[in-house]
């Protein structure tokens, strides 16, 4: 069974938020690159990621993400791209 994720994209700002858990659980934001910010809960578990400029997302950014977050982000973006008209 696939995990439910929340995805928010603001085209006017080119920002994307991917949530693996409830956004209400976020207690800390940790920048890991100029383009990525991890969202952490009280146990320092990654529950989301913010891409500050989706159009500038690159392999170097993706390499900095935890494996599960990277795979979920890539999979979600592929599903969106494949469903576009």
trRosetta pair geometry for C-beta under 8 A, 3 or more apart (Angstrom, degrees):
i j d omega theta_ij theta_ji phi_ij phi_ji
3 20 7.1 10 141 -152 136 83
3 72 7.2 -47 69 -118 126 123
5 18 6.1 -4 172 -170 126 86
5 19 6.3 158 -168 77 71 55
5 20 5.9 -28 -115 -99 94 50
5 72 6.1 143 -75 177 152 120
5 76 6.0 -76 76 -88 146 139
6 17 7.7 -11 111 113 92 95
6 18 7.4 153 82 -159 55 39
6 19 4.0 -3 56 53 102 113
6 23 7.1 -78 73 -35 148 103
7 16 7.0 -15 -167 -169 88 97
7 17 7.2 163 -153 85 40 58
7 18 5.5 -3 -106 -106 78 69
7 19 7.6 -151 -66 22 37 74
7 76 6.0 170 -74 171 140 138
7 80 7.7 -129 126 -63 164 134
8 16 7.0 159 84 -155 53 48
8 17 4.4 2 54 52 101 102
8 19 7.8 39 -1 -10 99 106
9 15 7.3 175 -148 91 49 48
9 16 4.8 -8 -103 -105 81 83
9 17 7.9 -159 -69 25 42 63
9 54 7.0 2 -136 -36 107 156
10 13 4.4 15 108 39 118 105
10 14 7.4 -49 89 7 73 16
10 15 5.0 10 46 53 105 90
10 16 7.9 -157 22 -73 65 42
11 14 6.8 26 -158 -77 36 51
14 53 5.1 26 115 -140 121 61
14 54 5.3 -140 176 30 79 85
14 55 5.4 -51 -158 1 135 102
14 56 8.0 74 142 3 136 89
15 50 6.6 -6 -173 -174 105 96
15 51 6.6 166 -156 85 54 63
15 52 5.9 -25 -112 -143 93 33
15 53 7.3 -35 -84 -72 60 35
15 54 7.0 154 -125 -25 12 94
16 50 7.2 162 85 -156 49 50
16 51 4.3 6 55 49 97 109
16 54 4.7 74 -14 -75 120 119
17 23 7.8 34 154 -100 137 124
17 39 7.9 46 -155 -27 100 142
17 48 6.3 11 -177 177 87 126
17 49 7.6 175 -149 88 50 42
17 50 5.1 -17 -101 -104 77 78
17 51 7.8 -155 -71 22 33 69
18 48 5.9 172 91 -153 54 75
18 49 5.2 1 55 54 101 84
18 50 7.9 -173 23 -80 66 34
18 51 7.6 45 -5 -11 102 100
18 69 7.7 131 98 -163 128 87
18 72 6.9 151 161 118 136 107
18 73 5.5 -157 10 -100 173 86
18 76 6.4 150 -126 58 126 160
19 22 7.2 22 169 -142 132 8
19 23 5.3 -69 -110 -63 147 83
19 39 7.3 -35 -109 67 76 149
19 47 6.6 5 -157 145 74 82
19 48 4.2 -22 -107 -97 58 119
20 46 7.1 54 33 121 138 78
20 47 5.4 -140 62 -162 90 46
20 48 6.0 -163 13 -73 75 55
20 68 7.9 62 -118 130 157 110
20 69 7.0 -95 -39 -105 139 80
20 72 6.4 54 -92 121 109 172
21 25 5.5 -34 121 42 119 143
21 41 6.9 -23 81 -56 148 130
21 45 8.0 50 1 110 151 115
21 47 3.9 -66 43 -150 112 109
21 48 7.2 -114 43 -41 72 88
22 25 4.9 98 76 -10 90 101
22 47 7.5 -31 55 175 46 137
23 26 5.8 -22 -172 -9 55 116
23 39 7.5 -39 -131 168 69 157
23 47 7.9 167 -99 125 35 118
23 48 6.7 28 -101 -38 73 158
25 41 4.5 -19 150 -112 106 109
25 42 7.5 -97 -176 -6 83 83
25 47 5.6 -138 87 -152 118 178
26 29 7.1 29 180 -63 120 80
26 39 4.7 -51 -116 -175 118 108
26 40 7.0 89 -143 62 67 35
26 41 6.7 -83 -99 -88 30 56
26 47 6.4 -142 -79 70 73 125
26 48 6.7 -45 -82 33 116 125
27 40 6.5 -61 58 99 78 77
27 41 5.9 68 10 -163 101 33
27 42 5.1 72 -3 -74 154 62
28 39 7.7 150 84 -160 52 42
28 40 4.3 -18 67 62 99 111
28 44 7.2 -11 46 -105 140 67
29 37 5.2 7 -178 171 103 118
29 38 7.1 159 -158 80 51 49
29 39 5.9 -20 -104 -102 74 62
29 40 7.4 -176 -83 18 24 83
29 50 7.5 -4 -145 14 117 128
30 37 6.8 152 73 -164 35 67
30 38 4.6 -17 62 59 94 100
30 40 6.1 38 -4 -14 113 122
31 34 7.8 33 -177 -95 120 23
31 36 7.1 127 -156 90 59 55
31 37 5.0 -37 -93 -103 60 80
31 38 7.9 -174 -83 17 11 72
32 36 5.1 -36 59 95 94 109
32 37 7.2 160 10 -108 76 27
32 38 5.7 57 -23 -19 119 104
32 64 4.8 162 140 149 118 126
32 65 7.4 133 88 -82 154 52
33 36 4.6 49 42 31 99 96
33 60 7.4 139 -132 125 151 91
33 61 5.3 -145 66 -118 162 76
33 64 5.4 147 -40 41 117 165
34 52 7.5 -97 140 50 57 141
35 51 6.3 6 158 -157 91 68
35 52 5.1 -138 -150 43 51 99
35 53 5.7 -80 -133 41 103 88
35 56 5.8 -139 -112 100 140 109
35 57 6.5 175 149 -95 141 58
35 58 8.0 93 44 20 163 83
35 61 5.1 -52 75 -107 125 134
36 49 6.1 -21 -161 -171 98 108
36 50 7.1 147 -156 78 47 57
36 51 6.2 -18 -100 -104 71 59
36 52 7.2 -125 -62 -1 25 91
36 61 5.4 141 -32 -163 122 102
36 64 6.4 164 56 85 148 124
36 65 6.9 -116 -167 -72 158 92
37 49 7.0 150 78 -161 49 57
37 50 4.3 -7 57 54 102 106
37 52 6.9 81 -9 -49 102 100
38 46 5.3 -68 -165 -122 115 103
38 48 7.5 140 -168 86 50 52
38 49 5.7 -30 -108 -104 53 77
38 65 7.9 152 -84 -126 103 72
38 66 7.9 74 -116 -5 133 105
38 69 7.6 -39 -119 -131 99 173
39 46 7.0 93 68 -158 55 63
39 47 5.5 -74 106 70 97 79
39 48 3.5 -1 49 65 130 97
39 49 6.5 -139 9 -68 88 27
39 50 6.7 89 -41 -21 104 92
40 44 5.1 -11 -172 -139 132 43
40 45 6.5 138 -153 63 75 33
40 46 6.1 -47 -96 -94 71 45
40 47 6.7 120 -132 13 21 88
41 44 7.3 -87 66 -14 60 11
41 45 5.0 -10 38 55 107 90
41 47 5.1 75 -39 -25 99 132
46 49 7.2 14 -176 -58 115 88
46 66 5.5 -178 15 22 157 142
46 68 7.8 155 75 73 124 107
46 69 5.5 -59 130 -60 144 134
49 65 6.6 -6 -102 -123 157 118
49 69 5.5 106 -33 -178 132 127
49 73 6.5 -40 59 -75 139 131
51 54 5.1 79 115 -84 130 68
51 57 5.5 -16 -157 -78 134 119
51 61 7.7 75 -127 161 97 147
51 73 7.9 120 -47 -152 125 134
53 56 4.0 24 109 27 118 114
53 57 7.2 -171 97 -41 64 67
54 57 5.5 -22 -158 -16 43 117
57 61 5.4 -105 -152 65 64 149
57 62 7.2 73 173 -50 96 91
58 61 5.3 106 55 8 62 100
58 62 7.2 -123 108 -2 35 93
59 62 5.5 -56 -144 40 35 112
59 63 6.2 42 156 -28 67 103
60 63 5.8 -49 -149 27 28 115
60 64 7.3 28 152 -20 57 104
61 64 6.1 -65 -166 29 35 110
61 65 7.5 37 145 -29 66 100
62 65 5.8 -48 -161 15 43 116
62 70 5.4 96 -172 -139 84 109
62 73 7.5 -156 -122 84 93 132
62 74 7.2 58 -138 -64 132 109
63 70 8.0 52 -90 -110 19 145
65 69 4.7 -124 176 91 111 109
65 70 4.0 145 90 -66 122 89
65 73 6.8 -62 -176 14 172 141
66 69 4.6 76 63 14 87 110
66 70 6.8 -161 85 -11 38 90
67 70 5.7 -59 -145 36 26 112
67 71 6.3 22 161 -16 65 108
68 71 5.9 -56 -146 38 29 109
68 72 6.2 26 157 -17 64 110
69 72 5.8 -57 -146 39 29 109
69 73 6.2 29 156 -20 65 109
70 73 5.9 -58 -146 37 26 110
70 74 6.3 21 159 -14 64 109
71 74 6.0 -57 -144 40 28 108
71 75 6.0 27 158 -18 64 112
72 75 5.8 -57 -142 40 27 111
72 76 6.1 26 159 -19 64 110
73 76 5.9 -58 -146 37 25 109
73 77 6.3 21 159 -15 63 109
74 77 6.0 -59 -146 39 28 108
74 78 6.3 29 155 -21 64 108
75 78 5.8 -56 -149 34 28 112
75 79 6.5 30 154 -20 63 104
76 79 5.8 -52 -151 33 32 112
76 80 6.6 30 153 -17 64 105
77 80 5.7 -53 -149 36 34 112
77 81 6.2 34 153 -19 67 107
78 81 5.6 -56 -145 39 32 111
78 82 6.1 26 158 -16 67 110
79 82 5.9 -59 -143 41 27 108
79 83 6.3 17 159 -14 64 113
80 83 6.1 -66 -146 40 27 104
80 84 6.8 43 153 -42 63 97
81 84 5.9 -40 -155 5 33 117
